[in-house]
């Protein structure tokens, strides 16, 4: 289940506290202690293509967008 599906269902069950409690017990995303899903991008929340070098903790797409503001320079190879 994706995080957007989780929040959508959570929004629908706000007015039904008993059903919300049961839903949270069985369907809440679990906290990860290790693995790929533990490292998320701090800007977008993606788990794939993670750049953790130099303590950046961003995905590659966010890195490309914000590289200049982070102090990196882009060099043309061709």
N, CA, C, O and CB atoms as a CASP TS submission, in Angstrom:
PFRMAT TS
TARGET T0000
AUTHOR 0000-0000-0000
METHOD Language model
MODEL 1
PARENT N/A
ATOM      1  N   UNK     1       0.846  -1.177   0.000  1.00  0.00           N
ATOM      2  CA  UNK     1       0.000   0.000   0.000  1.00  0.00           C
ATOM      3  C   UNK     1       0.886   1.231   0.000  1.00  0.00           C
ATOM      4  O   UNK     1       1.843   1.321   0.768  1.00  0.00           O
ATOM      5  CB  UNK     1      -0.960   0.003   1.215  1.00  0.00           C
ATOM      6  N   UNK     2       0.567   2.156  -0.846  1.00  0.00           N
ATOM      7  CA  UNK     2       1.353   3.381  -0.912  1.00  0.00           C
ATOM      8  C   UNK     2       0.914   4.354   0.172  1.00  0.00           C
ATOM      9  O   UNK     2      -0.153   4.203   0.767  1.00  0.00           O
ATOM     10  CB  UNK     2       1.225   4.029  -2.295  1.00  0.00           C
ATOM     11  N   UNK     3       1.738   5.336   0.413  1.00  0.00           N
ATOM     12  CA  UNK     3       1.420   6.289   1.470  1.00  0.00           C
ATOM     13  C   UNK     3       0.198   7.126   1.112  1.00  0.00           C
ATOM     14  O   UNK     3      -0.546   7.540   2.001  1.00  0.00           O
ATOM     15  CB  UNK     3       2.613   7.196   1.740  1.00  0.00           C
ATOM     16  N   UNK     4      -0.020   7.382  -0.181  1.00  0.00           N
ATOM     17  CA  UNK     4      -1.189   8.168  -0.567  1.00  0.00           C
ATOM     18  C   UNK     4      -2.477   7.388  -0.315  1.00  0.00           C
ATOM     19  O   UNK     4      -3.477   7.969   0.106  1.00  0.00           O
ATOM     20  CB  UNK     4      -1.097   8.577  -2.043  1.00  0.00           C
ATOM     21  N   UNK     5      -2.464   6.076  -0.569  1.00  0.00           N
ATOM     22  CA  UNK     5      -3.636   5.253  -0.290  1.00  0.00           C
ATOM     23  C   UNK     5      -3.922   5.220   1.202  1.00  0.00           C
ATOM     24  O   UNK     5      -5.080   5.262   1.617  1.00  0.00           O
ATOM     25  CB  UNK     5      -3.436   3.831  -0.824  1.00  0.00           C
ATOM     26  N   UNK     6      -2.870   5.145   2.010  1.00  0.00           N
ATOM     27  CA  UNK     6      -3.020   5.101   3.457  1.00  0.00           C
ATOM     28  C   UNK     6      -3.673   6.375   3.972  1.00  0.00           C
ATOM     29  O   UNK     6      -4.593   6.315   4.788  1.00  0.00           O
ATOM     30  CB  UNK     6      -1.664   4.893   4.129  1.00  0.00           C
ATOM     31  N   UNK     7      -3.206   7.526   3.502  1.00  0.00           N
ATOM     32  CA  UNK     7      -3.762   8.793   3.979  1.00  0.00           C
ATOM     33  C   UNK     7      -5.180   9.009   3.472  1.00  0.00           C
ATOM     34  O   UNK     7      -5.990   9.641   4.150  1.00  0.00           O
ATOM     35  CB  UNK     7      -2.876   9.954   3.548  1.00  0.00           C
ATOM     36  N   UNK     8      -5.492   8.488   2.277  1.00  0.00           N
ATOM     37  CA  UNK     8      -6.835   8.633   1.732  1.00  0.00           C
ATOM     38  C   UNK     8      -7.842   7.847   2.580  1.00  0.00           C
ATOM     39  O   UNK     8      -8.919   8.350   2.900  1.00  0.00           O
ATOM     40  CB  UNK     8      -6.875   8.156   0.264  1.00  0.00           C
ATOM     41  N   UNK     9      -7.486   6.627   2.934  1.00  0.00           N
ATOM     42  CA  UNK     9      -8.367   5.804   3.763  1.00  0.00           C
ATOM     43  C   UNK     9      -8.471   6.401   5.157  1.00  0.00           C
ATOM     44  O   UNK     9      -9.541   6.375   5.765  1.00  0.00           O
ATOM     45  CB  UNK     9      -7.854   4.349   3.835  1.00  0.00           C
ATOM     46  N   UNK    10      -7.378   6.935   5.664  1.00  0.00           N
ATOM     47  CA  UNK    10      -7.383   7.562   6.981  1.00  0.00           C
ATOM     48  C   UNK    10      -8.342   8.740   7.006  1.00  0.00           C
ATOM     49  O   UNK    10      -9.046   8.941   7.996  1.00  0.00           O
ATOM     50  CB  UNK    10      -5.973   8.018   7.368  1.00  0.00           C
ATOM     51  N   UNK    11      -8.382   9.519   5.938  1.00  0.00           N
ATOM     52  CA  UNK    11      -9.268  10.676   5.849  1.00  0.00           C
ATOM     53  C   UNK    11     -10.738  10.251   5.862  1.00  0.00           C
ATOM     54  O   UNK    11     -11.583  10.919   6.458  1.00  0.00           O
ATOM     55  CB  UNK    11      -8.963  11.481   4.580  1.00  0.00           C
ATOM     56  N   UNK    12     -11.028   9.132   5.198  1.00  0.00           N
ATOM     57  CA  UNK    12     -12.410   8.663   5.124  1.00  0.00           C
ATOM     58  C   UNK    12     -12.902   8.111   6.456  1.00  0.00           C
ATOM     59  O   UNK    12     -14.097   8.158   6.745  1.00  0.00           O
ATOM     60  CB  UNK    12     -12.542   7.600   4.051  1.00  0.00           C
ATOM     61  N   UNK    13     -11.985   7.588   7.271  1.00  0.00           N
ATOM     62  CA  UNK    13     -12.378   6.958   8.533  1.00  0.00           C
ATOM     63  C   UNK    13     -12.280   7.898   9.733  1.00  0.00           C
ATOM     64  O   UNK    13     -12.462   7.451  10.865  1.00  0.00           O
ATOM     65  CB  UNK    13     -11.523   5.746   8.780  1.00  0.00           C
ATOM     66  N   UNK    14     -12.004   9.165   9.527  1.00  0.00           N
ATOM     67  CA  UNK    14     -11.862  10.104  10.641  1.00  0.00           C
ATOM     68  C   UNK    14     -13.113  10.179  11.510  1.00  0.00           C
ATOM     69  O   UNK    14     -13.014  10.362  12.723  1.00  0.00           O
ATOM     70  CB  UNK    14     -11.532  11.480  10.113  1.00  0.00           C
ATOM     71  N   UNK    15     -14.278  10.039  10.906  1.00  0.00           N
ATOM     72  CA  UNK    15     -15.527  10.196  11.651  1.00  0.00           C
ATOM     73  C   UNK    15     -16.027   8.896  12.262  1.00  0.00           C
ATOM     74  O   UNK    15     -17.078   8.873  12.903  1.00  0.00           O
ATOM     75  CB  UNK    15     -16.587  10.760  10.751  1.00  0.00           C
ATOM     76  N   UNK    16     -15.272   7.799  12.065  1.00  0.00           N
ATOM     77  CA  UNK    16     -15.652   6.502  12.618  1.00  0.00           C
ATOM     78  C   UNK    16     -14.491   5.992  13.478  1.00  0.00           C
ATOM     79  O   UNK    16     -13.656   5.232  12.989  1.00  0.00           O
ATOM     80  CB  UNK    16     -16.009   5.475  11.476  1.00  0.00           C
ATOM     81  N   UNK    17     -14.426   6.402  14.757  1.00  0.00           N
ATOM     82  CA  UNK    17     -13.252   6.100  15.570  1.00  0.00           C
ATOM     83  C   UNK    17     -13.006   4.607  15.804  1.00  0.00           C
ATOM     84  O   UNK    17     -11.850   4.189  15.868  1.00  0.00           O
ATOM     85  CB  UNK    17     -13.383   6.780  16.882  1.00  0.00           C
ATOM     86  N   UNK    18     -14.039   3.806  15.933  1.00  0.00           N
ATOM     87  CA  UNK    18     -13.846   2.374  16.168  1.00  0.00           C
ATOM     88  C   UNK    18     -13.242   1.700  14.942  1.00  0.00           C
ATOM     89  O   UNK    18     -12.321   0.891  15.059  1.00  0.00           O
ATOM     90  CB  UNK    18     -15.179   1.705  16.536  1.00  0.00           C
ATOM     91  N   UNK    19     -13.765   2.036  13.767  1.00  0.00           N
ATOM     92  CA  UNK    19     -13.235   1.459  12.537  1.00  0.00           C
ATOM     93  C   UNK    19     -11.835   1.982  12.244  1.00  0.00           C
ATOM     94  O   UNK    19     -10.995   1.251  11.719  1.00  0.00           O
ATOM     95  CB  UNK    19     -14.166   1.762  11.364  1.00  0.00           C
ATOM     96  N   UNK    20     -11.577   3.247  12.583  1.00  0.00           N
ATOM     97  CA  UNK    20     -10.262   3.825  12.385  1.00  0.00           C
ATOM     98  C   UNK    20      -9.218   3.115  13.243  1.00  0.00           C
ATOM     99  O   UNK    20      -8.113   2.844  12.774  1.00  0.00           O
ATOM    100  CB  UNK    20     -10.286   5.314  12.705  1.00  0.00           C
ATOM    101  N   UNK    21      -9.558   2.815  14.486  1.00  0.00           N
ATOM    102  CA  UNK    21      -8.645   2.122  15.385  1.00  0.00           C
ATOM    103  C   UNK    21      -8.307   0.734  14.846  1.00  0.00           C
ATOM    104  O   UNK    21      -7.146   0.325  14.859  1.00  0.00           O
ATOM    105  CB  UNK    21      -9.253   2.016  16.789  1.00  0.00           C
ATOM    106  N   UNK    22      -9.315   0.015  14.377  1.00  0.00           N
ATOM    107  CA  UNK    22      -9.085  -1.316  13.818  1.00  0.00           C
ATOM    108  C   UNK    22      -8.259  -1.226  12.542  1.00  0.00           C
ATOM    109  O   UNK    22      -7.375  -2.053  12.315  1.00  0.00           O
ATOM    110  CB  UNK    22     -10.421  -2.023  13.538  1.00  0.00           C
ATOM    111  N   UNK    23      -8.539  -0.230  11.708  1.00  0.00           N
ATOM    112  CA  UNK    23      -7.793  -0.034  10.470  1.00  0.00           C
ATOM    113  C   UNK    23      -6.324   0.248  10.768  1.00  0.00           C
ATOM    114  O   UNK    23      -5.433  -0.312  10.130  1.00  0.00           O
ATOM    115  CB  UNK    23      -8.402   1.114   9.651  1.00  0.00           C
ATOM    116  N   UNK    24      -6.083   1.116  11.735  1.00  0.00           N
ATOM    117  CA  UNK    24      -4.713   1.465  12.096  1.00  0.00           C
ATOM    118  C   UNK    24      -3.970   0.257  12.655  1.00  0.00           C
ATOM    119  O   UNK    24      -2.770   0.107  12.422  1.00  0.00           O
ATOM    120  CB  UNK    24      -4.705   2.607  13.113  1.00  0.00           C
ATOM    121  N   UNK    25      -4.660  -0.591  13.381  1.00  0.00           N
ATOM    122  CA  UNK    25      -4.023  -1.762  13.967  1.00  0.00           C
ATOM    123  C   UNK    25      -3.522  -2.717  12.886  1.00  0.00           C
ATOM    124  O   UNK    25      -2.432  -3.275  13.013  1.00  0.00           O
ATOM    125  CB  UNK    25      -4.996  -2.484  14.897  1.00  0.00           C
ATOM    126  N   UNK    26      -4.300  -2.909  11.832  1.00  0.00           N
ATOM    127  CA  UNK    26      -3.978  -3.914  10.837  1.00  0.00           C
ATOM    128  C   UNK    26      -3.329  -3.368   9.565  1.00  0.00           C
ATOM    129  O   UNK    26      -2.659  -4.126   8.864  1.00  0.00           O
ATOM    130  CB  UNK    26      -5.208  -4.643  10.476  1.00  0.00           C
ATOM    131  N   UNK    27      -3.498  -2.107   9.246  1.00  0.00           N
ATOM    132  CA  UNK    27      -3.065  -1.601   7.947  1.00  0.00           C
ATOM    133  C   UNK    27      -2.055  -0.463   7.978  1.00  0.00           C
ATOM    134  O   UNK    27      -1.638   0.007   6.920  1.00  0.00           O
ATOM    135  CB  UNK    27      -4.235  -1.156   7.203  1.00  0.00           C
ATOM    136  N   UNK    28      -1.655  -0.012   9.145  1.00  0.00           N
ATOM    137  CA  UNK    28      -0.690   1.084   9.203  1.00  0.00           C
ATOM    138  C   UNK    28       0.669   0.612   8.698  1.00  0.00           C
ATOM    139  O   UNK    28       1.077  -0.508   9.003  1.00  0.00           O
ATOM    140  CB  UNK    28      -0.570   1.633  10.642  1.00  0.00           C
ATOM    141  N   UNK    29       1.380   1.440   7.934  1.00  0.00           N
ATOM    142  CA  UNK    29       2.713   1.034   7.494  1.00  0.00           C
ATOM    143  C   UNK    29       3.631   0.892   8.700  1.00  0.00           C
ATOM    144  O   UNK    29       3.634   1.744   9.589  1.00  0.00           O
ATOM    145  CB  UNK    29       3.294   2.052   6.484  1.00  0.00           C
ATOM    146  N   UNK    30       4.414  -0.190   8.729  1.00  0.00           N
ATOM    147  CA  UNK    30       5.244  -0.442   9.897  1.00  0.00           C
ATOM    148  C   UNK    30       6.552   0.342   9.826  1.00  0.00           C
ATOM    149  O   UNK    30       7.026   0.694   8.746  1.00  0.00           O
ATOM    150  CB  UNK    30       5.531  -1.933  10.026  1.00  0.00           C
ATOM    151  N   UNK    31       7.112   0.602  10.977  1.00  0.00           N
ATOM    152  CA  UNK    31       8.400   1.276  11.048  1.00  0.00           C
ATOM    153  C   UNK    31       9.481   0.299  10.619  1.00  0.00           C
ATOM    154  O   UNK    31       9.497  -0.851  11.059  1.00  0.00           O
ATOM    155  CB  UNK    31       8.675   1.821  12.479  1.00  0.00           C
ATOM    156  N   UNK    32      10.374   0.752   9.769  1.00  0.00           N
ATOM    157  CA  UNK    32      11.436  -0.099   9.249  1.00  0.00           C
ATOM    158  C   UNK    32      12.694   0.069  10.096  1.00  0.00           C
ATOM    159  O   UNK    32      13.048   1.180  10.493  1.00  0.00           O
ATOM    160  CB  UNK    32      11.728   0.232   7.769  1.00  0.00           C
ATOM    161  N   UNK    33      13.369  -1.063  10.367  1.00  0.00           N
ATOM    162  CA  UNK    33      14.621  -0.992  11.108  1.00  0.00           C
ATOM    163  C   UNK    33      15.817  -1.064  10.177  1.00  0.00           C
ATOM    164  O   UNK    33      16.913  -0.640  10.543  1.00  0.00           O
ATOM    165  CB  UNK    33      14.693  -2.108  12.135  1.00  0.00           C
ATOM    166  N   UNK    34      15.620  -1.597   8.976  1.00  0.00           N
ATOM    167  CA  UNK    34      16.698  -1.687   8.007  1.00  0.00           C
ATOM    168  C   UNK    34      16.074  -1.861   6.624  1.00  0.00           C
ATOM    169  O   UNK    34      14.865  -2.056   6.495  1.00  0.00           O
ATOM    170  CB  UNK    34      17.673  -2.867   8.346  1.00  0.00           C
ATOM    171  N   UNK    35      16.908  -1.788   5.602  1.00  0.00           N
ATOM    172  CA  UNK    35      16.427  -2.027   4.253  1.00  0.00           C
ATOM    173  C   UNK    35      16.264  -0.760   3.441  1.00  0.00           C
ATOM    174  O   UNK    35      16.525   0.349   3.906  1.00  0.00           O
ATOM    175  CB  UNK    35      15.133  -2.748   4.303  1.00  0.00           C
ATOM    176  N   UNK    36      15.825  -0.965   2.216  1.00  0.00           N
ATOM    177  CA  UNK    36      15.721   0.121   1.246  1.00  0.00           C
ATOM    178  C   UNK    36      14.651   1.142   1.624  1.00  0.00           C
ATOM    179  O   UNK    36      14.826   2.338   1.388  1.00  0.00           O
ATOM    180  CB  UNK    36      15.426  -0.442  -0.124  1.00  0.00           C
ATOM    181  N   UNK    37      13.556   0.685   2.202  1.00  0.00           N
ATOM    182  CA  UNK    37      12.441   1.584   2.502  1.00  0.00           C
ATOM    183  C   UNK    37      12.709   2.495   3.692  1.00  0.00           C
ATOM    184  O   UNK    37      11.941   3.426   3.933  1.00  0.00           O
ATOM    185  CB  UNK    37      11.199   0.781   2.763  1.00  0.00           C
ATOM    186  N   UNK    38      13.774   2.250   4.436  1.00  0.00           N
ATOM    187  CA  UNK    38      14.093   3.108   5.580  1.00  0.00           C
ATOM    188  C   UNK    38      14.652   4.451   5.130  1.00  0.00           C
ATOM    189  O   UNK    38      14.407   5.477   5.765  1.00  0.00           O
ATOM    190  CB  UNK    38      15.092   2.412   6.504  1.00  0.00           C
ATOM    191  N   UNK    39      15.407   4.442   4.029  1.00  0.00           N
ATOM    192  CA  UNK    39      15.991   5.683   3.516  1.00  0.00           C
ATOM    193  C   UNK    39      15.008   6.351   2.572  1.00  0.00           C
ATOM    194  O   UNK    39      14.742   5.846   1.481  1.00  0.00           O
ATOM    195  CB  UNK    39      17.339   5.412   2.797  1.00  0.00           C
ATOM    196  N   UNK    40      14.471   7.480   2.991  1.00  0.00           N
ATOM    197  CA  UNK    40      13.552   8.236   2.146  1.00  0.00           C
ATOM    198  C   UNK    40      14.144   9.602   1.856  1.00  0.00           C
ATOM    199  O   UNK    40      14.929  10.141   2.636  1.00  0.00           O
ATOM    200  CB  UNK    40      12.166   8.373   2.815  1.00  0.00           C
ATOM    201  N   UNK    41      13.753  10.144   0.727  1.00  0.00           N
ATOM    202  CA  UNK    41      14.178  11.488   0.354  1.00  0.00           C
ATOM    203  C   UNK    41      13.514  12.493   1.306  1.00  0.00           C
ATOM    204  O   UNK    41      12.313  12.411   1.562  1.00  0.00           O
ATOM    205  CB  UNK    41      13.814  11.800  -1.140  1.00  0.00           C
ATOM    206  N   UNK    42      14.296  13.429   1.821  1.00  0.00           N
ATOM    207  CA  UNK    42      13.735  14.404   2.744  1.00  0.00           C
ATOM    208  C   UNK    42      12.877  15.440   2.029  1.00  0.00           C
ATOM    209  O   UNK    42      12.063  16.112   2.662  1.00  0.00           O
ATOM    210  CB  UNK    42      14.844  15.093   3.507  1.00  0.00           C
ATOM    211  N   UNK    43      13.053  15.577   0.714  1.00  0.00           N
ATOM    212  CA  UNK    43      12.287  16.563  -0.043  1.00  0.00           C
ATOM    213  C   UNK    43      11.017  15.981  -0.651  1.00  0.00           C
ATOM    214  O   UNK    43       9.961  16.611  -0.599  1.00  0.00           O
ATOM    215  CB  UNK    43      13.144  17.149  -1.134  1.00  0.00           C
ATOM    216  N   UNK    44      11.111  14.766  -1.235  1.00  0.00           N
ATOM    217  CA  UNK    44       9.968  14.207  -1.945  1.00  0.00           C
ATOM    218  C   UNK    44       9.366  12.979  -1.291  1.00  0.00           C
ATOM    219  O   UNK    44       8.212  12.652  -1.566  1.00  0.00           O
ATOM    220  CB  UNK    44      10.364  13.870  -3.324  1.00  0.00           C
ATOM    221  N   UNK    45      10.104  12.289  -0.438  1.00  0.00           N
ATOM    222  CA  UNK    45       9.598  11.086   0.212  1.00  0.00           C
ATOM    223  C   UNK    45       9.803   9.810  -0.587  1.00  0.00           C
ATOM    224  O   UNK    45       9.327   8.752  -0.176  1.00  0.00           O
ATOM    225  CB  UNK    45       8.155  11.252   0.494  1.00  0.00           C
ATOM    226  N   UNK    46      10.498   9.878  -1.719  1.00  0.00           N
ATOM    227  CA  UNK    46      10.746   8.690  -2.528  1.00  0.00           C
ATOM    228  C   UNK    46      11.786   7.797  -1.859  1.00  0.00           C
ATOM    229  O   UNK    46      12.631   8.269  -1.098  1.00  0.00           O
ATOM    230  CB  UNK    46      11.208   9.084  -3.940  1.00  0.00           C
ATOM    231  N   UNK    47      11.711   6.498  -2.156  1.00  0.00           N
ATOM    232  CA  UNK    47      12.690   5.564  -1.608  1.00  0.00           C
ATOM    233  C   UNK    47      13.699   5.117  -2.649  1.00  0.00           C
ATOM    234  O   UNK    47      14.764   4.626  -2.274  1.00  0.00           O
ATOM    235  CB  UNK    47      11.991   4.359  -1.028  1.00  0.00           C
ATOM    236  N   UNK    48      13.423   5.259  -3.923  1.00  0.00           N
ATOM    237  CA  UNK    48      14.324   4.806  -4.975  1.00  0.00           C
ATOM    238  C   UNK    48      15.307   5.882  -5.387  1.00  0.00           C
ATOM    239  O   UNK    48      15.003   7.072  -5.304  1.00  0.00           O
ATOM    240  CB  UNK    48      13.537   4.352  -6.175  1.00  0.00           C
ATOM    241  N   UNK    49      16.495   5.467  -5.836  1.00  0.00           N
ATOM    242  CA  UNK    49      17.501   6.399  -6.335  1.00  0.00           C
ATOM    243  C   UNK    49      18.001   7.343  -5.272  1.00  0.00           C
ATOM    244  O   UNK    49      18.109   8.545  -5.512  1.00  0.00           O
ATOM    245  CB  UNK    49      16.950   7.187  -7.475  1.00  0.00           C
ATOM    246  N   UNK    50      18.307   6.829  -4.112  1.00  0.00           N
ATOM    247  CA  UNK    50      18.651   7.643  -2.954  1.00  0.00           C
ATOM    248  C   UNK    50      20.124   8.024  -2.971  1.00  0.00           C
ATOM    249  O   UNK    50      20.984   7.167  -3.175  1.00  0.00           O
ATOM    250  CB  UNK    50      18.315   6.904  -1.665  1.00  0.00           C
ATOM    251  N   UNK    51      20.424   9.320  -2.756  1.00  0.00           N
ATOM    252  CA  UNK    51      21.794   9.811  -2.686  1.00  0.00           C
ATOM    253  C   UNK    51      22.065  10.195  -1.237  1.00  0.00           C
ATOM    254  O   UNK    51      21.569  11.211  -0.751  1.00  0.00           O
ATOM    255  CB  UNK    51      22.025  11.028  -3.658  1.00  0.00           C
ATOM    256  N   UNK    52      22.863   9.370  -0.549  1.00  0.00           N
ATOM    257  CA  UNK    52      23.149   9.662   0.853  1.00  0.00           C
ATOM    258  C   UNK    52      24.569  10.174   1.066  1.00  0.00           C
ATOM    259  O   UNK    52      24.959  10.473   2.195  1.00  0.00           O
ATOM    260  CB  UNK    52      22.926   8.428   1.692  1.00  0.00           C
ATOM    261  N   UNK    53      25.339  10.275  -0.010  1.00  0.00           N
ATOM    262  CA  UNK    53      26.711  10.749   0.104  1.00  0.00           C
ATOM    263  C   UNK    53      26.715  12.201   0.583  1.00  0.00           C
ATOM    264  O   UNK    53      25.847  12.986   0.200  1.00  0.00           O
ATOM    265  CB  UNK    53      27.453  10.615  -1.250  1.00  0.00           C
ATOM    266  N   UNK    54      27.675  12.551   1.408  1.00  0.00           N
ATOM    267  CA  UNK    54      27.823  13.873   2.008  1.00  0.00           C
ATOM    268  C   UNK    54      26.630  14.240   2.901  1.00  0.00           C
ATOM    269  O   UNK    54      26.424  15.416   3.201  1.00  0.00           O
ATOM    270  CB  UNK    54      27.992  14.919   0.916  1.00  0.00           C
ATOM    271  N   UNK    55      25.853  13.253   3.322  1.00  0.00           N
ATOM    272  CA  UNK    55      24.714  13.520   4.205  1.00  0.00           C
ATOM    273  C   UNK    55      23.553  14.223   3.529  1.00  0.00           C
ATOM    274  O   UNK    55      22.790  14.925   4.194  1.00  0.00           O
ATOM    275  CB  UNK    55      25.161  14.338   5.358  1.00  0.00           C
ATOM    276  N   UNK    56      23.399  14.050   2.210  1.00  0.00           N
ATOM    277  CA  UNK    56      22.350  14.756   1.470  1.00  0.00           C
ATOM    278  C   UNK    56      20.961  14.188   1.763  1.00  0.00           C
ATOM    279  O   UNK    56      20.031  14.954   2.015  1.00  0.00           O
ATOM    280  CB  UNK    56      22.629  14.686  -0.026  1.00  0.00           C
ATOM    281  N   UNK    57      20.799  12.848   1.734  1.00  0.00           N
ATOM    282  CA  UNK    57      19.529  12.165   1.988  1.00  0.00           C
ATOM    283  C   UNK    57      18.409  12.631   1.053  1.00  0.00           C
ATOM    284  O   UNK    57      17.296  12.908   1.499  1.00  0.00           O
ATOM    285  CB  UNK    57      19.111  12.384   3.428  1.00  0.00           C
ATOM    286  N   UNK    58      18.712  12.713  -0.248  1.00  0.00           N
ATOM    287  CA  UNK    58      17.713  13.083  -1.245  1.00  0.00           C
ATOM    288  C   UNK    58      17.707  12.059  -2.371  1.00  0.00           C
ATOM    289  O   UNK    58      18.679  11.324  -2.549  1.00  0.00           O
ATOM    290  CB  UNK    58      17.986  14.497  -1.800  1.00  0.00           C
ATOM    291  N   UNK    59      16.619  12.007  -3.129  1.00  0.00           N
ATOM    292  CA  UNK    59      16.561  11.121  -4.286  1.00  0.00           C
ATOM    293  C   UNK    59      17.288  11.798  -5.447  1.00  0.00           C
ATOM    294  O   UNK    59      17.588  12.991  -5.391  1.00  0.00           O
ATOM    295  CB  UNK    59      15.078  10.780  -4.668  1.00  0.00           C
ATOM    296  N   UNK    60      17.566  11.033  -6.492  1.00  0.00           N
ATOM    297  CA  UNK    60      18.354  11.576  -7.595  1.00  0.00           C
ATOM    298  C   UNK    60      17.610  12.676  -8.339  1.00  0.00           C
ATOM    299  O   UNK    60      18.240  13.602  -8.850  1.00  0.00           O
ATOM    300  CB  UNK    60      18.732  10.470  -8.559  1.00  0.00           C
ATOM    301  N   UNK    61      16.274  12.595  -8.412  1.00  0.00           N
ATOM    302  CA  UNK    61      15.508  13.632  -9.107  1.00  0.00           C
ATOM    303  C   UNK    61      15.578  14.960  -8.346  1.00  0.00           C
ATOM    304  O   UNK    61      15.747  16.022  -8.945  1.00  0.00           O
ATOM    305  CB  UNK    61      14.037  13.190  -9.277  1.00  0.00           C
ATOM    306  N   UNK    62      15.446  14.885  -7.022  1.00  0.00           N
ATOM    307  CA  UNK    62      15.533  16.104  -6.217  1.00  0.00           C
ATOM    308  C   UNK    62      16.947  16.660  -6.231  1.00  0.00           C
ATOM    309  O   UNK    62      17.145  17.874  -6.191  1.00  0.00           O
ATOM    310  CB  UNK    62      15.089  15.831  -4.776  1.00  0.00           C
ATOM    311  N   UNK    63      17.929  15.766  -6.288  1.00  0.00           N
ATOM    312  CA  UNK    63      19.313  16.228  -6.357  1.00  0.00           C
ATOM    313  C   UNK    63      19.570  17.006  -7.634  1.00  0.00           C
ATOM    314  O   UNK    63      20.227  18.046  -7.604  1.00  0.00           O
ATOM    315  CB  UNK    63      20.274  15.050  -6.263  1.00  0.00           C
ATOM    316  N   UNK    64      19.058  16.513  -8.759  1.00  0.00           N
ATOM    317  CA  UNK    64      19.262  17.214 -10.037  1.00  0.00           C
ATOM    318  C   UNK    64      18.627  18.601 -10.020  1.00  0.00           C
ATOM    319  O   UNK    64      19.181  19.550 -10.574  1.00  0.00           O
ATOM    320  CB  UNK    64      18.683  16.392 -11.197  1.00  0.00           C
ATOM    321  N   UNK    65      17.470  18.713  -9.388  1.00  0.00           N
ATOM    322  CA  UNK    65      16.783  20.004  -9.331  1.00  0.00           C
ATOM    323  C   UNK    65      17.503  20.994  -8.414  1.00  0.00           C
ATOM    324  O   UNK    65      17.527  22.193  -8.695  1.00  0.00           O
ATOM    325  CB  UNK    65      15.347  19.810  -8.856  1.00  0.00           C
ATOM    326  N   UNK    66      18.086  20.501  -7.324  1.00  0.00           N
ATOM    327  CA  UNK    66      18.630  21.380  -6.292  1.00  0.00           C
ATOM    328  C   UNK    66      20.149  21.359  -6.208  1.00  0.00           C
ATOM    329  O   UNK    66      20.705  21.886  -5.244  1.00  0.00           O
ATOM    330  CB  UNK    66      18.063  21.005  -4.967  1.00  0.00           C
ATOM    331  N   UNK    67      20.838  20.774  -7.174  1.00  0.00           N
ATOM    332  CA  UNK    67      22.290  20.628  -7.095  1.00  0.00           C
ATOM    333  C   UNK    67      22.999  21.978  -7.053  1.00  0.00           C
ATOM    334  O   UNK    67      23.949  22.149  -6.289  1.00  0.00           O
ATOM    335  CB  UNK    67      22.798  19.818  -8.275  1.00  0.00           C
ATOM    336  N   UNK    68      22.562  22.923  -7.848  1.00  0.00           N
ATOM    337  CA  UNK    68      23.221  24.236  -7.861  1.00  0.00           C
ATOM    338  C   UNK    68      23.068  24.947  -6.524  1.00  0.00           C
ATOM    339  O   UNK    68      24.019  25.564  -6.043  1.00  0.00           O
ATOM    340  CB  UNK    68      22.649  25.110  -8.982  1.00  0.00           C
ATOM    341  N   UNK    69      21.907  24.873  -5.927  1.00  0.00           N
ATOM    342  CA  UNK    69      21.701  25.537  -4.635  1.00  0.00           C
ATOM    343  C   UNK    69      22.452  24.829  -3.509  1.00  0.00           C
ATOM    344  O   UNK    69      22.732  25.435  -2.475  1.00  0.00           O
ATOM    345  CB  UNK    69      20.208  25.598  -4.303  1.00  0.00           C
ATOM    346  N   UNK    70      22.782  23.541  -3.704  1.00  0.00           N
ATOM    347  CA  UNK    70      23.556  22.795  -2.708  1.00  0.00           C
ATOM    348  C   UNK    70      25.052  23.035  -2.863  1.00  0.00           C
ATOM    349  O   UNK    70      25.830  22.646  -1.992  1.00  0.00           O
ATOM    350  CB  UNK    70      23.259  21.303  -2.816  1.00  0.00           C
ATOM    351  N   UNK    71      25.471  23.674  -3.965  1.00  0.00           N
ATOM    352  CA  UNK    71      26.875  23.996  -4.159  1.00  0.00           C
ATOM    353  C   UNK    71      27.601  23.082  -5.130  1.00  0.00           C
ATOM    354  O   UNK    71      28.830  23.118  -5.191  1.00  0.00           O
ATOM    355  CB  UNK    71      27.565  23.960  -2.861  1.00  0.00           C
ATOM    356  N   UNK    72      26.887  22.268  -5.891  1.00  0.00           N
ATOM    357  CA  UNK    72      27.510  21.392  -6.867  1.00  0.00           C
ATOM    358  C   UNK    72      27.476  22.063  -8.241  1.00  0.00           C
ATOM    359  O   UNK    72      26.571  22.843  -8.539  1.00  0.00           O
ATOM    360  CB  UNK    72      26.799  20.015  -6.906  1.00  0.00           C
ATOM    361  N   UNK    73      28.466  21.753  -9.067  1.00  0.00           N
ATOM    362  CA  UNK    73      28.531  22.307 -10.402  1.00  0.00           C
ATOM    363  C   UNK    73      28.308  21.212 -11.415  1.00  0.00           C
ATOM    364  O   UNK    73      28.722  20.070 -11.211  1.00  0.00           O
ATOM    365  CB  UNK    73      29.866  23.002 -10.643  1.00  0.00           C
ATOM    366  N   UNK    74      27.649  21.562 -12.520  1.00  0.00           N
ATOM    367  CA  UNK    74      27.401  20.595 -13.592  1.00  0.00           C
ATOM    368  C   UNK    74      28.410  20.836 -14.710  1.00  0.00           C
ATOM    369  O   UNK    74      28.583  21.957 -15.187  1.00  0.00           O
ATOM    370  CB  UNK    74      25.933  20.708 -14.131  1.00  0.00           C
ATOM    371  N   UNK    75      29.065  19.761 -15.110  1.00  0.00           N
ATOM    372  CA  UNK    75      30.044  19.850 -16.179  1.00  0.00           C
ATOM    373  C   UNK    75      29.517  19.141 -17.410  1.00  0.00           C
ATOM    374  O   UNK    75      28.918  18.071 -17.303  1.00  0.00           O
ATOM    375  CB  UNK    75      31.390  19.253 -15.745  1.00  0.00           C
ATOM    376  N   UNK    76      29.733  19.728 -18.581  1.00  0.00           N
ATOM    377  CA  UNK    76      29.340  19.106 -19.845  1.00  0.00           C
ATOM    378  C   UNK    76      30.470  18.221 -20.338  1.00  0.00           C
ATOM    379  O   UNK    76      31.623  18.646 -20.406  1.00  0.00           O
ATOM    380  CB  UNK    76      28.980  20.176 -20.908  1.00  0.00           C
ATOM    381  N   UNK    77      30.128  16.981 -20.684  1.00  0.00           N
ATOM    382  CA  UNK    77      31.145  16.035 -21.125  1.00  0.00           C
ATOM    383  C   UNK    77      31.208  15.955 -22.646  1.00  0.00           C
ATOM    384  O   UNK    77      32.148  15.371 -23.184  1.00  0.00           O
ATOM    385  CB  UNK    77      30.872  14.656 -20.541  1.00  0.00           C
ATOM    386  N   UNK    78      30.249  16.518 -23.342  1.00  0.00           N
ATOM    387  CA  UNK    78      30.218  16.351 -24.776  1.00  0.00           C
ATOM    388  C   UNK    78      30.470  17.590 -25.467  1.00  0.00           C
ATOM    389  O   UNK    78      30.479  17.620 -26.697  1.00  0.00           O
ATOM    390  CB  UNK    78      28.963  15.809 -25.219  1.00  0.00           C
TER
END
